[in-house]
Amino acid sequence: MFTGEYRHSVDEKGRIAVPVRFRAELAGGALVSKWIDGCLAIFPRPAWDALAERAASLPVTDAGARTFQRFLFGTAFEVELDRQGRLVIPAVLREFAEMEEETVVVGSRDHLELWSPARWSSYSAQMDAPEVLAGHLQGLGI
């Protein structure tokens, strides 16, 4: 399970170091894609396959489903850890997420999210507001 928040640099080749505790889960291969809220998501192969199966089962007659499938599959890249535990994040994805010299790696249960520090700061400030969080949880039945 992916949990926690970590800050890592992005080198000139677009590589980020994956936190040591997550490397074993990504050793079998992973996919990185644009994700909701302006971040990127890194899914281990089994989690990606489960998500892909769910996305593929959406009705092709639904415009929203087609848009989501294009968003997900059209921006996904296979990535592998190098010997130093780094992943190369493609330039097109770094541009989308506004990742330059640093990224915030956020655990999100079955995947990791990569955020620009500025976007994460803004998003987490809203997320941490007690009344906002309570409203979201109530809407989810929690």
Secondary structure, DSSP 8 states (H G I E B T S, - for coil): -B--EEEEEB-TTSEEE--GGGHHHHTT-EEEEE-GGG-EEEEEHHHHHHHHHHHHTS-TT-HHHHHHHHHHHTT-EEE---TTSEEE--HHHHHHHT-SSEEEEEEEBTEEEEE-HHHHHHHHHHHT-HHHHHHHHHHTT-
